Amino acid sequence: MQNTSTPDTIGVLGGSSGIALFHFYYAAFSEDTLHSDQGAAVISETFNRIQEGYSYPTFCDGIAGACWVLELLKEEQFVTLQEDVITAELDNYLLDCMKKDIAENNYDFLHGAIGYGYYFLKRYQQAETVHSKKQYQKHLMPLITFLTDTAISGNTGIWWKSVIKVGEEKFEGCNLGLSHGMSSILNFLSRVSIYPDFSDQALPLVKPAIKHILDCKHTDMEYTSTFPNWITSEKPEGYNSRLAWCYGDLGVGISLLRAGELLEDEDLMHEAITVLKLSAKRKDIKEALVKDAGVCHGAFGIIHIYRFLYKKTHDTVFKKTADYWANVGLEMATHTDGYAGYLFGYEGSWKLQDCLLDGIAGVGLAILSYLTDDETMWDEALMIG
């Protein structure tokens, strides 16, 4: 990746810190210290910007995501810090931002409350003192309480209301996606519930959330997906979802699988794998709505999820599917004005993108994971690993 410009944003998915992740992982893969130096320079510049007043807070594009990356780099032993550059003042600012989103009922993973909670969870996991761990426990509790208080109960379990945009229209309903919807809630709850500090409050939400998600399965055989993107009162039968990380069966399936592992529920794990195997049958690019190579809703996100599933299950269905989409993804490198041949978007609206979520850094990370059997942790940024 030759681009060395500084993105406007700094978050893990949409900004500079996600690009730094690529440099560090590529350095480890290639044993090329030049890239670890570049990664360190990007991280240094990122935190200099925060000190100089950069204030956009979210996980996707802002401070929470950048701080999460720094924790991951320490965990992977890519960096060693003499002192913690993440101050209590910075954490309190992010806590205030999370509480503001809670007050506005914005639980969104990428751009709302769960994103901040996901960062606080990483700090909780990495805390070196009892005092620090207790501090992050306190930071996380308002989010878990919010999810408890706003869960809508019914015969099908529990769900959380979202504002769903379809073109210029807005509807209220149940968003099932991993990027902005219920799958991210289930995924997050499954991660925090393994800790006694949170399990009493978080764990009781997991089973009824699973029940509602499973109740949202398509009943009409005309659909090629198992789950819709979302369900609204205006269109209660839902929509055929794309094959992607952000929406559809892949994000729902890996979240159900994580919940099944938490509960040690063999039936649920089998159900999740069945959903994911059915998704593996979708090989038509147009039908699957795959238009570019990006991780969010493109070929390399698909590749990475199936590769992840193969490593986890050793089921060759997932390996063959990852290999198929790898060929599709490599064939997309046709743009002479793109990074390594890649532009992102769709016909008539192609863009240069260098970020992790829908840019070349994500493509690079997915390729690195495809080429090695080593366990890496970068995909935790997507609630996969």
Order of alpha helices (4+ residues) and beta strands (2+ residues): alpha-alpha-alpha-alpha-alpha-alpha-beta-beta-beta-beta-alpha-alpha-beta-alpha-alpha-alpha-alpha-alpha
